[in-house]
């Protein structure tokens, strides 16, 4: 799997997390994933629809298609046309499925609600798997970035939500999305970590013997896992 972040970017993020956690009792975790779902079923449906449309369009031009092939081959049998249409449709569907593997195309054919739901589900799953929900004072917060969808989920545990209005995170998420869309993934995460650190410093008191319960380095997750 090609790294989503360079070693330097990972070090920058880890340093930002370490610095932000010095200010409060909050624990900040970060994660990046190429895509939160492989969207294979939706891509297949898209390919089938394209194939069906091409087959229908070819069938509606039956007389023109017959004239075209008859001009190419003197002994052309019109009974072969349905098979020709099928092969054209099959090729078109296969091409559509291949193009659907391109992130930009996926963003066009996958409904935004479906992408939002996939990112949210994957983020919540990681929130549990990474133990962000299981810190001593339930003051963990996850900054989750899904690149294909260009979406960010910022999930705070109940120890933070009791003290910070969830709407507080909206401006941070929006700022991250604009940077991620411009390809500045690490910058977006570093800035978000700093902003979260400043907010937590005002709301979540740091223990005298505070320990680092979550790793500082960003986690790169495998798509589809």
PEZIZI-V121802 format. One record per residue. N is the residue number from 1. RES is the residue in three letters. D_CENTER is the distance of its C-alpha to the mean C-alpha in Angstrom with 2 decimals. Layout:
# PEZIZI-V121802
<<N	RES	D_CENTER> <N	RES	D_CENTER>>
This chain:
# PEZIZI-V121802
<<1	UNK	15.77> <2	UNK	15.65> <3	UNK	15.22> <4	UNK	12.32> <5	UNK	14.97> <6	UNK	18.67> <7	UNK	21.32> <8	UNK	22.51> <9	UNK	19.20> <10	UNK	18.98> <11	UNK	22.61> <12	UNK	22.13> <13	UNK	19.49> <14	UNK	21.71> <15	UNK	24.70> <16	UNK	23.18> <17	UNK	22.36> <18	UNK	25.91> <19	UNK	27.47> <20	UNK	25.69> <21	UNK	26.70> <22	UNK	30.31> <23	UNK	30.57> <24	UNK	29.90> <25	UNK	29.54> <26	UNK	25.78> <27	UNK	23.53> <28	UNK	20.27> <29	UNK	17.50> <30	UNK	14.42> <31	UNK	11.51> <32	UNK	8.84> <33	UNK	6.61> <34	UNK	5.95> <35	UNK	3.74> <36	UNK	4.61> <37	UNK	7.25> <38	UNK	9.43> <39	UNK	10.55> <40	UNK	13.90> <41	UNK	16.15> <42	UNK	14.96> <43	UNK	15.25> <44	UNK	18.66> <45	UNK	19.76> <46	UNK	19.00> <47	UNK	21.09> <48	UNK	23.83> <49	UNK	24.08> <50	UNK	24.47> <51	UNK	27.06> <52	UNK	28.90> <53	UNK	29.10> <54	UNK	30.44> <55	UNK	32.93> <56	UNK	34.12> <57	UNK	34.53> <58	UNK	36.53> <59	UNK	38.66> <60	UNK	39.48> <61	UNK	40.81> <62	UNK	42.92> <63	UNK	46.12> <64	UNK	44.61> <65	UNK	42.87> <66	UNK	46.20> <67	UNK	48.05> <68	UNK	45.59> <69	UNK	45.89> <70	UNK	49.60> <71	UNK	50.05> <72	UNK	48.40> <73	UNK	50.29> <74	UNK	53.80> <75	UNK	53.68> <76	UNK	50.18> <77	UNK	49.91> <78	UNK	48.06> <79	UNK	47.29> <80	UNK	44.63> <81	UNK	42.54> <82	UNK	40.43> <83	UNK	39.53> <84	UNK	38.68> <85	UNK	36.46> <86	UNK	34.69> <87	UNK	34.08> <88	UNK	32.85> <89	UNK	30.45> <90	UNK	29.28> <91	UNK	28.71> <92	UNK	26.87> <93	UNK	24.56> <94	UNK	23.92> <95	UNK	23.23> <96	UNK	20.81> <97	UNK	18.91> <98	UNK	18.94> <99	UNK	17.70> <100	UNK	14.80> <101	UNK	13.44> <102	UNK	13.06> <103	UNK	9.66> <104	UNK	11.86> <105	UNK	13.48> <106	UNK	10.57> <107	UNK	9.74> <108	UNK	13.47> <109	UNK	14.10> <110	UNK	11.48> <111	UNK	12.69> <112	UNK	10.95> <113	UNK	12.25> <114	UNK	10.80> <115	UNK	7.16> <116	UNK	8.40> <117	UNK	10.23> <118	UNK	7.79> <119	UNK	5.86> <120	UNK	9.52> <121	UNK	10.95> <122	UNK	9.10> <123	UNK	9.94> <124	UNK	13.39> <125	UNK	13.93> <126	UNK	13.45> <127	UNK	15.62> <128	UNK	18.28> <129	UNK	18.05> <130	UNK	18.22> <131	UNK	21.17> <132	UNK	20.01> <133	UNK	21.78> <134	UNK	24.91> <135	UNK	26.24> <136	UNK	29.95> <137	UNK	29.85> <138	UNK	26.43> <139	UNK	25.30> <140	UNK	21.97> <141	UNK	18.93> <142	UNK	15.33> <143	UNK	13.10> <144	UNK	9.52> <145	UNK	7.03> <146	UNK	3.29> <147	UNK	4.52> <148	UNK	4.25> <149	UNK	3.76> <150	UNK	5.84> <151	UNK	6.09> <152	UNK	8.27> <153	UNK	10.14> <154	UNK	13.65> <155	UNK	15.69> <156	UNK	19.39> <157	UNK	21.96> <158	UNK	25.07> <159	UNK	27.26> <160	UNK	25.31> <161	UNK	24.70> <162	UNK	28.47> <163	UNK	29.11> <164	UNK	26.27> <165	UNK	25.37> <166	UNK	21.69> <167	UNK	21.77> <168	UNK	22.48> <169	UNK	18.86> <170	UNK	17.86> <171	UNK	19.27> <172	UNK	17.60> <173	UNK	14.07> <174	UNK	15.15> <175	UNK	16.62> <176	UNK	13.60> <177	UNK	11.52> <178	UNK	14.57> <179	UNK	14.83> <180	UNK	11.31> <181	UNK	11.93> <182	UNK	15.16> <183	UNK	13.83> <184	UNK	15.30> <185	UNK	12.72> <186	UNK	15.61> <187	UNK	17.66> <188	UNK	15.17> <189	UNK	14.99> <190	UNK	18.76> <191	UNK	19.67> <192	UNK	17.75> <193	UNK	19.47> <194	UNK	22.77> <195	UNK	22.46> <196	UNK	21.64> <197	UNK	24.55> <198	UNK	26.86> <199	UNK	26.12> <200	UNK	26.57> <201	UNK	29.75> <202	UNK	31.28> <203	UNK	30.35> <204	UNK	30.11> <205	UNK	33.26> <206	UNK	33.19> <207	UNK	35.33> <208	UNK	38.33> <209	UNK	37.32> <210	UNK	33.58> <211	UNK	31.71> <212	UNK	28.27> <213	UNK	26.67> <214	UNK	23.13> <215	UNK	22.39> <216	UNK	21.82> <217	UNK	19.76> <218	UNK	15.95> <219	UNK	14.57> <220	UNK	12.45> <221	UNK	11.07> <222	UNK	11.36> <223	UNK	8.94> <224	UNK	10.86> <225	UNK	13.09>>
